[in-house]
Amino acid sequence: MWATTVTAIPTLRTQRLTLRAFRATDLDPLAAMLADPEVARFLGLGRPRDRVESWLALESMLGQWALRGYGFFALESRATGAFLGRAGIFHPLDWPEPELAYALPRPAWGQGFASEAATAARAWAFDSFGFSQLASFIHPENAASIRLARRLGAVREGRISLMGMSVERWVHDPPGHGPIV
């Protein structure tokens, strides 16, 4: 007999985005995003993924919800229904702590979607789980993500090694905590 774990993934809405559970129909736009070398260079091992690897990533993102109760949301435009990437809390087994993370396809860059999604996901995570902090692990050459971390009020607290790479650790404190800016 097989045991089944079902986890309700919430839907969050911002002014322009719906943050929702991934669906099988998200595979094509997710695979296109993860196959783009410019998008992929700061994700995971820093290389594009093929369709099968994108499917495995999709399975992993959904599986984390069942195992941890939180994970990545698919980002969808409220105006058009278009897939705009992923954002949420990433926490693989070998990660030192939960990470506020995001990735968007190039056509969605520079429009404030990452900030809007990360802000919503972070607020939801702090409200729902009472985390004392969240981290964002950012490649030191990823200037756009570093700018976003600063805009979100995160503070750089050194470097750590993840997946054989040195990354910067940016810390997000819950609302009402942390340094006064």
Secondary structure as UniProt FT lines:
FT   STRAND          12..13
FT   STRAND          17..20
FT   HELIX           24..26
FT   HELIX           27..35
FT   HELIX           37..40
FT   TURN            41..42
FT   TURN            44..45
FT   HELIX           51..68
FT   STRAND          72..77
FT   TURN            78..80
FT   STRAND          83..90
FT   TURN            93..94
FT   STRAND          99..103
FT   HELIX           106..108
FT   TURN            109..110
FT   HELIX           113..129
FT   STRAND          134..138
FT   TURN            140..141
FT   HELIX           143..151
FT   TURN            152..153
FT   STRAND          155..162
FT   TURN            163..164
FT   STRAND          165..172
FT   TURN            175..176
//
